[in-house]
Amino acid sequence: MTNVEIEKLVNNLLSDYCKNNDIDVEIAKETPLIGSNRILDSIGLVNLLVDIETTLLDDDIEVSLTTENAMSARISPYRSVGSLCRFIAQQLEIKTDE
């Protein structure tokens, strides 16, 4: 799986979440997922992560995005769309652009 495929996957699933929850937001790498201007509450974040894991598993890619280290990291990998995509790439050991 490439970085572009990861971004497309995350954007599609996040877009679906926003549509289902009447959230009108333009999704970009900088879009905050958590924090003061977040678009996800804690349940929304967990649902998104599970949806990503399930979609990857459908392609025989097994990954855990809810590790204790990730959940308690000082700088959260869930803070934005871009940081989540980088975190997924790291979990899959894909070289990132940054």
MMTF fields as JSON, N, C-alpha, C and O atoms, coordinates in Angstrom:
{
  "mmtfVersion": "1.0.0",
  "mmtfProducer": "UNKNOWN",
  "numBonds": 391,
  "numAtoms": 392,
  "numGroups": 98,
  "numChains": 1,
  "numModels": 1,
  "chainsPerModel": [1],
  "groupsPerChain": [98],
  "chainIdList": ["A"],
  "bondAtomList": [4, 2, 8, 6, 12, 10, 16, 14, 20, 18, 24, 22, 28, 26, 32, 30, 36, 34, 40, 38, 44, 42, 48, 46, 52, 50, 56, 54, 60, 58, 64, 62, 68, 66, 72, 70, 76, 74, 80, 78, 84, 82, 88, 86, 92, 90, 96, 94, 100, 98, 104, 102, 108, 106, 112, 110, 116, 114, 120, 118, 124, 122, 128, 126, 132, 130, 136, 134, 140, 138, 144, 142, 148, 146, 152, 150, 156, 154, 160, 158, 164, 162, 168, 166, 172, 170, 176, 174, 180, 178, 184, 182, 188, 186, 192, 190, 196, 194, 200, 198, 204, 202, 208, 206, 212, 210, 216, 214, 220, 218, 224, 222, 228, 226, 232, 230, 236, 234, 240, 238, 244, 242, 248, 246, 252, 250, 256, 254, 260, 258, 264, 262, 268, 266, 272, 270, 276, 274, 280, 278, 284, 282, 288, 286, 292, 290, 296, 294, 300, 298, 304, 302, 308, 306, 312, 310, 316, 314, 320, 318, 324, 322, 328, 326, 332, 330, 336, 334, 340, 338, 344, 342, 348, 346, 352, 350, 356, 354, 360, 358, 364, 362, 368, 366, 372, 370, 376, 374, 380, 378, 384, 382, 388, 386],
  "bondOrderList": [1, 1, 1, 1, 1, 1, 1, 1, 1, 1, 1, 1, 1, 1, 1, 1, 1, 1, 1, 1, 1, 1, 1, 1, 1, 1, 1, 1, 1, 1, 1, 1, 1, 1, 1, 1, 1, 1, 1, 1, 1, 1, 1, 1, 1, 1, 1, 1, 1, 1, 1, 1, 1, 1, 1, 1, 1, 1, 1, 1, 1, 1, 1, 1, 1, 1, 1, 1, 1, 1, 1, 1, 1, 1, 1, 1, 1, 1, 1, 1, 1, 1, 1, 1, 1, 1, 1, 1, 1, 1, 1, 1, 1, 1, 1, 1, 1],
  "groupList": [{"groupName": "MET", "atomNameList": ["N", "CA", "C", "O"], "elementList": ["N", "C", "C", "O"], "formalChargeList": [0, 0, 0, 0], "bondAtomList": [1, 0, 2, 1, 3, 2], "bondOrderList": [1, 1, 2], "singleLetterCode": "M", "chemCompType": "L-PEPTIDE LINKING"}, {"groupName": "THR", "atomNameList": ["N", "CA", "C", "O"], "elementList": ["N", "C", "C", "O"], "formalChargeList": [0, 0, 0, 0], "bondAtomList": [1, 0, 2, 1, 3, 2], "bondOrderList": [1, 1, 2], "singleLetterCode": "T", "chemCompType": "L-PEPTIDE LINKING"}, {"groupName": "ASN", "atomNameList": ["N", "CA", "C", "O"], "elementList": ["N", "C", "C", "O"], "formalChargeList": [0, 0, 0, 0], "bondAtomList": [1, 0, 2, 1, 3, 2], "bondOrderList": [1, 1, 2], "singleLetterCode": "N", "chemCompType": "L-PEPTIDE LINKING"}, {"groupName": "VAL", "atomNameList": ["N", "CA", "C", "O"], "elementList": ["N", "C", "C", "O"], "formalChargeList": [0, 0, 0, 0], "bondAtomList": [1, 0, 2, 1, 3, 2], "bondOrderList": [1, 1, 2], "singleLetterCode": "V", "chemCompType": "L-PEPTIDE LINKING"}, {"groupName": "GLU", "atomNameList": ["N", "CA", "C", "O"], "elementList": ["N", "C", "C", "O"], "formalChargeList": [0, 0, 0, 0], "bondAtomList": [1, 0, 2, 1, 3, 2], "bondOrderList": [1, 1, 2], "singleLetterCode": "E", "chemCompType": "L-PEPTIDE LINKING"}, {"groupName": "ILE", "atomNameList": ["N", "CA", "C", "O"], "elementList": ["N", "C", "C", "O"], "formalChargeList": [0, 0, 0, 0], "bondAtomList": [1, 0, 2, 1, 3, 2], "bondOrderList": [1, 1, 2], "singleLetterCode": "I", "chemCompType": "L-PEPTIDE LINKING"}, {"groupName": "LYS", "atomNameList": ["N", "CA", "C", "O"], "elementList": ["N", "C", "C", "O"], "formalChargeList": [0, 0, 0, 0], "bondAtomList": [1, 0, 2, 1, 3, 2], "bondOrderList": [1, 1, 2], "singleLetterCode": "K", "chemCompType": "L-PEPTIDE LINKING"}, {"groupName": "LEU", "atomNameList": ["N", "CA", "C", "O"], "elementList": ["N", "C", "C", "O"], "formalChargeList": [0, 0, 0, 0], "bondAtomList": [1, 0, 2, 1, 3, 2], "bondOrderList": [1, 1, 2], "singleLetterCode": "L", "chemCompType": "L-PEPTIDE LINKING"}, {"groupName": "SER", "atomNameList": ["N", "CA", "C", "O"], "elementList": ["N", "C", "C", "O"], "formalChargeList": [0, 0, 0, 0], "bondAtomList": [1, 0, 2, 1, 3, 2], "bondOrderList": [1, 1, 2], "singleLetterCode": "S", "chemCompType": "L-PEPTIDE LINKING"}, {"groupName": "ASP", "atomNameList": ["N", "CA", "C", "O"], "elementList": ["N", "C", "C", "O"], "formalChargeList": [0, 0, 0, 0], "bondAtomList": [1, 0, 2, 1, 3, 2], "bondOrderList": [1, 1, 2], "singleLetterCode": "D", "chemCompType": "L-PEPTIDE LINKING"}, {"groupName": "TYR", "atomNameList": ["N", "CA", "C", "O"], "elementList": ["N", "C", "C", "O"], "formalChargeList": [0, 0, 0, 0], "bondAtomList": [1, 0, 2, 1, 3, 2], "bondOrderList": [1, 1, 2], "singleLetterCode": "Y", "chemCompType": "L-PEPTIDE LINKING"}, {"groupName": "CYS", "atomNameList": ["N", "CA", "C", "O"], "elementList": ["N", "C", "C", "O"], "formalChargeList": [0, 0, 0, 0], "bondAtomList": [1, 0, 2, 1, 3, 2], "bondOrderList": [1, 1, 2], "singleLetterCode": "C", "chemCompType": "L-PEPTIDE LINKING"}, {"groupName": "ALA", "atomNameList": ["N", "CA", "C", "O"], "elementList": ["N", "C", "C", "O"], "formalChargeList": [0, 0, 0, 0], "bondAtomList": [1, 0, 2, 1, 3, 2], "bondOrderList": [1, 1, 2], "singleLetterCode": "A", "chemCompType": "L-PEPTIDE LINKING"}, {"groupName": "PRO", "atomNameList": ["N", "CA", "C", "O"], "elementList": ["N", "C", "C", "O"], "formalChargeList": [0, 0, 0, 0], "bondAtomList": [1, 0, 2, 1, 3, 2], "bondOrderList": [1, 1, 2], "singleLetterCode": "P", "chemCompType": "L-PEPTIDE LINKING"}, {"groupName": "GLY", "atomNameList": ["N", "CA", "C", "O"], "elementList": ["N", "C", "C", "O"], "formalChargeList": [0, 0, 0, 0], "bondAtomList": [1, 0, 2, 1, 3, 2], "bondOrderList": [1, 1, 2], "singleLetterCode": "G", "chemCompType": "PEPTIDE LINKING"}, {"groupName": "ARG", "atomNameList": ["N", "CA", "C", "O"], "elementList": ["N", "C", "C", "O"], "formalChargeList": [0, 0, 0, 0], "bondAtomList": [1, 0, 2, 1, 3, 2], "bondOrderList": [1, 1, 2], "singleLetterCode": "R", "chemCompType": "L-PEPTIDE LINKING"}, {"groupName": "PHE", "atomNameList": ["N", "CA", "C", "O"], "elementList": ["N", "C", "C", "O"], "formalChargeList": [0, 0, 0, 0], "bondAtomList": [1, 0, 2, 1, 3, 2], "bondOrderList": [1, 1, 2], "singleLetterCode": "F", "chemCompType": "L-PEPTIDE LINKING"}, {"groupName": "GLN", "atomNameList": ["N", "CA", "C", "O"], "elementList": ["N", "C", "C", "O"], "formalChargeList": [0, 0, 0, 0], "bondAtomList": [1, 0, 2, 1, 3, 2], "bondOrderList": [1, 1, 2], "singleLetterCode": "Q", "chemCompType": "L-PEPTIDE LINKING"}],
  "groupTypeList": [0, 1, 2, 3, 4, 5, 4, 6, 7, 3, 2, 2, 7, 7, 8, 9, 10, 11, 6, 2, 2, 9, 5, 9, 3, 4, 5, 12, 6, 4, 1, 13, 7, 5, 14, 8, 2, 15, 5, 7, 9, 8, 5, 14, 7, 3, 2, 7, 7, 3, 9, 5, 4, 1, 1, 7, 7, 9, 9, 9, 5, 4, 3, 8, 7, 1, 1, 4, 2, 12, 0, 8, 12, 15, 5, 8, 13, 10, 15, 8, 3, 14, 8, 7, 11, 15, 16, 5, 12, 17, 17, 7, 4, 5, 6, 1, 9, 4],
  "groupIdList": [1, 2, 3, 4, 5, 6, 7, 8, 9, 10, 11, 12, 13, 14, 15, 16, 17, 18, 19, 20, 21, 22, 23, 24, 25, 26, 27, 28, 29, 30, 31, 32, 33, 34, 35, 36, 37, 38, 39, 40, 41, 42, 43, 44, 45, 46, 47, 48, 49, 50, 51, 52, 53, 54, 55, 56, 57, 58, 59, 60, 61, 62, 63, 64, 65, 66, 67, 68, 69, 70, 71, 72, 73, 74, 75, 76, 77, 78, 79, 80, 81, 82, 83, 84, 85, 86, 87, 88, 89, 90, 91, 92, 93, 94, 95, 96, 97, 98],
  "secStructList": [7, 7, 2, 2, 2, 2, 2, 2, 2, 2, 2, 2, 2, 2, 2, 2, 2, 2, 2, 2, 6, 6, 7, 7, 7, 7, 7, 7, 6, 6, 7, 5, 1, 1, 1, 6, 6, 7, 1, 7, 7, 2, 2, 2, 2, 2, 2, 2, 2, 2, 2, 2, 2, 2, 2, 2, 2, 2, 6, 6, 7, 7, 7, 7, 1, 7, 7, 2, 2, 2, 2, 2, 7, 1, 1, 7, 6, 6, 1, 5, 2, 2, 2, 2, 2, 2, 2, 2, 2, 2, 2, 6, 6, 7, 7, 7, 7, 7],
  "xCoordList": [0.846, 0.0, 0.894, 1.889, 0.533, 1.325, 0.751, -0.359, 1.523, 1.055, -0.207, -1.122, -0.259, -1.433, -2.664, -3.754, -2.489, -3.606, -4.078, -5.276, -3.141, -3.501, -4.304, -5.34, -3.828, -4.537, -5.945, -6.903, -6.061, -7.368, -8.303, -9.466, -7.807, -8.587, -9.076, -10.267, -8.168, -8.53, -9.526, -10.529, -9.256, -10.154, -11.548, -12.543, -11.633, -12.935, -13.716, -14.908, -13.047, -13.732, -14.119, -15.193, -13.261, -13.574, -14.718, -15.589, -14.709, -15.79, -17.123, -18.137, -17.121, -18.333, -18.816, -20.01, -17.881, -18.226, -18.872, -19.897, -18.274, -18.801, -20.198, -21.084, -20.39, -21.713, -22.756, -23.862, -22.407, -23.347, -23.655, -24.661, -22.796, -22.976, -23.232, -23.086, -23.617, -23.939, -22.839, -23.113, -21.605, -20.458, -19.999, -19.645, -20.007, -19.594, -18.174, -17.96, -17.224, -15.816, -15.062, -15.357, -14.093, -13.213, -12.076, -11.38, -11.895, -10.879, -9.559, -9.474, -8.531, -7.176, -6.207, -6.622, -4.935, -3.936, -3.934, -3.668, -4.231, -4.191, -5.471, -5.517, -6.497, -7.775, -7.58, -7.121, -7.934, -7.754, -8.805, -9.999, -8.354, -9.271, -9.645, -10.773, -8.685, -8.914, -8.37, -7.681, -8.67, -8.195, -9.306, -10.485, -8.918, -9.908, -10.8, -11.978, -10.299, -11.097, -11.441, -11.604, -11.551, -11.721, -13.02, -13.991, -13.0, -14.229, -14.717, -15.812, -13.911, -14.289, -14.368, -13.524, -15.376, -15.353, -14.625, -14.163, -14.52, -13.741, -14.338, -13.602, -15.652, -16.306, -16.081, -15.837, -16.162, -15.921, -14.511, -14.297, -13.542, -12.151, -11.999, -11.395, -12.542, -12.453, -13.14, -12.61, -14.309, -15.015, -14.196, -14.123, -13.583, -12.746, -11.575, -11.285, -10.901, -9.753, -10.162, -9.46, -11.291, -11.787, -12.155, -11.866, -12.792, -13.131, -11.878, -11.865, -10.83, -9.574, -8.975, -8.588, -8.899, -8.355, -9.152, -8.572, -10.463, -11.331, -11.139, -11.053, -11.072, -10.869, -9.519, -9.42, -8.486, -7.166, -7.193, -6.585, -7.895, -7.985, -8.683, -8.358, -9.651, -10.313, -9.313, -9.531, -8.216, -7.141, -5.986, -4.873, -6.259, -5.261, -4.086, -2.958, -4.349, -3.329, -3.753, -4.749, -3.003, -3.347, -2.513, -1.284, -3.189, -2.514, -3.368, -4.596, -2.71, -3.415, -3.099, -1.945, -4.144, -3.969, -4.294, -4.175, -4.7, -5.093, -4.176, -4.637, -2.888, -1.928, -1.863, -2.199, -1.441, -1.315, -0.346, -0.595, 0.76, 1.736, 1.132, 1.383, 0.344, -0.278, -1.316, -1.399, -2.102, -3.166, -2.608, -3.262, -1.421, -0.865, 0.318, 0.981, 0.591, 1.73, 1.582, 0.477, 2.693, 2.676, 2.164, 1.37, 2.616, 2.122, 1.307, 1.856, 0.009, -0.9, -0.788, -0.741, -0.747, -0.758, -2.141, -2.31, -3.121, -4.493, -4.872, -6.04, -3.907, -4.229, -4.741, -5.516, -4.336, -4.799, -4.866, -4.378, -5.479, -5.553, -4.143, -3.861, -3.265, -1.894, -1.115, -0.409, -1.24, -0.506, -1.045, -0.285, -2.353, -2.923, -2.407, -2.067, -2.347, -1.832, -0.372, 0.029, 0.425, 1.842, 1.952, 2.799, 1.097, 1.109, 0.765, 1.402, -0.234, -0.598, 0.567, 0.891, 1.198, 2.352, 3.473, 4.119, 3.707, 4.745, 4.39, 5.254, 3.121, 2.696, 2.878, 3.151, 2.725, 2.891, 4.308, 4.62, 5.168, 6.57, 6.746, 7.563, 5.951, 6.05, 6.804, 6.547, 7.724, 8.495, 7.578, 6.867, 7.607, 6.781, 7.603, 8.833, 6.915, 7.571, 8.18, 9.087, 7.714, 8.177, 9.098, 9.583],
  "yCoordList": [-1.175, 0.0, 1.241, 1.299, 2.218, 3.44, 4.549, 4.43, 5.625, 6.781, 7.37, 7.776, 7.418, 7.953, 7.097, 7.626, 5.786, 4.885, 5.053, 4.996, 5.258, 5.492, 6.781, 6.811, 7.844, 9.123, 8.999, 9.537, 8.295, 8.107, 7.332, 7.702, 6.277, 5.474, 6.321, 6.321, 7.039, 7.862, 8.948, 9.159, 9.629, 10.689, 10.155, 10.787, 9.006, 8.418, 8.034, 8.325, 7.38, 6.96, 8.162, 8.175, 9.158, 10.365, 11.136, 11.671, 11.188, 11.837, 11.141, 11.804, 9.823, 9.065, 9.385, 9.581, 9.436, 9.754, 11.141, 11.319, 12.107, 13.475, 13.544, 14.207, 12.872, 12.861, 12.241, 12.766, 11.126, 10.422, 11.201, 10.936, 12.162, 12.923, 14.406, 15.235, 14.734, 16.115, 17.111, 18.184, 16.743, 17.616, 18.137, 17.365, 19.452, 20.078, 20.612, 21.646, 19.906, 20.295, 19.877, 18.847, 20.691, 20.332, 19.506, 19.952, 18.321, 17.418, 17.649, 17.544, 17.966, 18.175, 17.587, 17.176, 17.547, 16.997, 17.727, 17.125, 19.027, 19.85, 19.766, 20.294, 19.121, 19.054, 18.385, 17.245, 19.105, 18.525, 17.465, 17.686, 16.327, 15.25, 15.349, 15.044, 15.781, 15.942, 17.304, 17.956, 17.732, 19.025, 20.06, 19.718, 21.33, 22.4, 22.571, 22.894, 22.374, 22.534, 21.197, 21.107, 20.174, 18.799, 18.59, 19.331, 17.555, 17.135, 15.797, 15.348, 15.164, 13.873, 13.979, 14.62, 13.353, 13.157, 11.835, 11.193, 11.429, 10.219, 8.975, 8.112, 8.879, 7.725, 7.777, 6.745, 8.954, 9.114, 8.707, 8.075, 9.074, 8.692, 7.179, 6.591, 6.554, 5.088, 4.43, 3.48, 4.927, 4.354, 4.495, 3.559, 5.659, 5.867, 4.893, 4.282, 4.745, 3.834, 2.392, 1.659, 1.99, 0.624, 0.444, -0.596, 1.455, 1.376, 1.241, 0.475, 1.98, 1.894, 0.498, -0.125, 0.012, -1.327, -2.398, -3.313, -2.281, -3.265, -3.222, -4.266, -2.032, -1.896, -2.469, -3.147, -2.212, -2.775, -4.296, -5.007, -4.784, -6.229, -6.906, -8.041, -6.202, -6.734, -6.95, -7.783, -6.194, -6.345, -7.183, -7.135, -7.951, -8.811, -8.028, -8.52, -6.812, -5.993, -5.839, -5.179, -6.444, -6.402, -5.339, -5.355, -4.422, -3.342, -2.946, -3.014, -2.531, -2.036, -0.554, -0.165, 0.265, 1.71, 2.236, 3.433, 1.351, 1.764, 1.176, 0.706, 1.205, 0.696, 1.631, 2.811, 1.111, 1.918, 3.073, 4.185, 2.822, 3.879, 5.005, 6.18, 4.658, 5.675, 6.467, 7.688, 5.783, 6.441, 7.378, 8.357, 7.096, 7.907, 8.758, 9.365, 8.814, 9.591, 11.068, 11.61, 11.712, 13.139, 13.947, 14.872, 13.6, 14.216, 13.144, 12.189, 13.315, 12.286, 12.085, 13.056, 10.835, 10.566, 10.793, 10.693, 11.097, 11.292, 12.774, 13.093, 13.675, 15.1, 15.684, 16.641, 15.143, 15.649, 14.505, 13.403, 14.797, 13.797, 13.382, 12.193, 14.355, 14.065, 13.235, 12.299, 13.576, 12.813, 11.387, 10.451, 11.225, 9.871, 9.062, 7.888, 9.674, 8.971, 8.577, 7.471, 9.484, 9.16, 8.02, 7.14, 8.033, 6.98, 5.629, 4.621, 5.608, 4.36, 3.871, 2.683, 4.781, 4.407, 3.841, 2.867, 4.448, 3.943, 2.549, 1.676, 2.34, 1.021, -0.019, -1.187, 0.407, -0.497, -0.476, -1.151, 0.321, 0.468, 0.96, 0.44, 1.986, 2.634, 3.93, 4.669, 4.213, 5.446, 6.639, 6.678, 7.623, 8.805, 9.939, 9.906, 10.943, 12.073, 13.024, 13.782, 13.008, 13.969, 13.329, 13.994],
  "zCoordList": [0.0, 0.0, 0.0, 0.723, -0.807, -0.931, -0.043, 0.476, 0.121, 0.879, 0.256, 0.972, -1.054, -1.752, -1.459, -1.243, -1.452, -1.152, 0.292, 0.569, 1.199, 2.601, 2.723, 3.387, 2.084, 2.136, 1.555, 2.111, 0.446, -0.181, 0.749, 0.906, 1.356, 2.29, 3.457, 3.77, 4.099, 5.252, 4.839, 5.52, 3.739, 3.278, 2.966, 3.323, 2.308, 1.976, 3.228, 3.333, 4.178, 5.395, 6.251, 6.853, 6.308, 7.065, 6.404, 7.089, 5.099, 4.355, 4.636, 4.856, 4.628, 4.947, 6.365, 6.591, 7.315, 8.699, 8.774, 9.432, 8.104, 8.135, 7.515, 8.053, 6.403, 5.772, 6.692, 6.826, 7.324, 8.205, 9.479, 10.138, 9.831, 11.071, 10.814, 11.713, 9.572, 9.198, 9.572, 10.11, 9.279, 9.519, 8.174, 7.283, 8.036, 6.784, 6.955, 7.589, 6.392, 6.525, 5.267, 4.661, 4.892, 3.782, 4.366, 5.278, 3.846, 4.376, 3.648, 2.424, 4.435, 3.929, 4.952, 6.036, 4.615, 5.537, 6.873, 7.913, 6.847, 8.054, 8.881, 9.992, 8.365, 9.072, 10.434, 10.509, 11.525, 12.857, 13.146, 12.941, 13.618, 13.987, 15.462, 15.848, 16.281, 17.717, 18.119, 17.334, 19.323, 19.796, 19.742, 19.649, 19.801, 19.932, 18.705, 18.861, 17.517, 16.297, 15.661, 14.444, 16.47, 16.004, 15.247, 15.402, 14.426, 13.757, 14.306, 13.969, 15.148, 15.732, 17.246, 17.872, 17.833, 19.274, 19.532, 18.589, 20.782, 21.087, 20.437, 19.958, 20.417, 19.779, 18.268, 17.643, 17.688, 16.251, 15.87, 14.835, 16.712, 16.448, 16.482, 15.586, 17.507, 17.613, 16.423, 15.848, 16.054, 14.899, 13.616, 12.821, 13.413, 12.228, 12.217, 11.189, 13.353, 13.427, 13.163, 12.467, 13.716, 13.482, 12.009, 11.419, 11.417, 9.992, 9.13, 8.166, 9.473, 8.724, 8.872, 7.883, 10.107, 10.348, 9.599, 9.015, 9.62, 8.952, 7.447, 6.8, 6.889, 5.445, 5.041, 4.019, 5.82, 5.528, 5.659, 4.859, 6.665, 6.869, 5.694, 5.344, 5.082, 3.886, 2.75, 1.87, 2.777, 1.791, 2.34, 1.816, 3.402, 4.059, 4.627, 4.647, 5.086, 5.747, 7.19, 7.487, 8.078, 9.496, 10.197, 10.131, 10.864, 11.572, 12.77, 12.716, 13.853, 15.03, 15.187, 15.368, 15.114, 15.217, 16.606, 16.866, 17.489, 18.834, 19.896, 20.936, 19.631, 20.6, 21.806, 21.703, 22.917, 24.129, 23.912, 24.379, 23.208, 22.943, 22.113, 22.384, 21.112, 20.265, 21.046, 20.913, 21.854, 22.607, 23.68, 24.039, 24.191, 25.272, 24.835, 25.676, 23.558, 23.061, 23.407, 23.379, 23.733, 24.058, 22.874, 23.044, 21.684, 20.449, 19.738, 19.189, 19.756, 19.258, 17.747, 16.992, 17.31, 15.875, 15.262, 14.047, 16.103, 15.64, 15.528, 15.306, 15.678, 15.752, 14.441, 14.464, 13.31, 12.012, 11.01, 11.259, 9.875, 8.811, 8.394, 8.245, 8.209, 7.779, 8.789, 8.413, 10.073, 11.09, 11.199, 11.445, 11.016, 11.025, 9.838, 9.989, 8.671, 7.486, 7.678, 7.316, 8.25, 8.522, 9.526, 9.377, 10.551, 11.555, 10.934, 11.241, 10.068, 9.387, 8.54, 8.55, 7.806, 6.979, 7.839, 7.455, 9.003, 9.916, 10.409, 10.492, 10.737, 11.194, 10.093, 10.374, 8.846, 7.719, 7.166, 6.185, 7.824, 7.456, 6.019, 5.26, 5.667, 4.359, 4.543, 5.493, 3.655, 3.751, 3.484, 2.48, 4.411, 4.239, 3.634, 3.659, 3.091, 2.466, 3.488, 3.145, 4.717, 5.72, 6.705, 7.62]
}
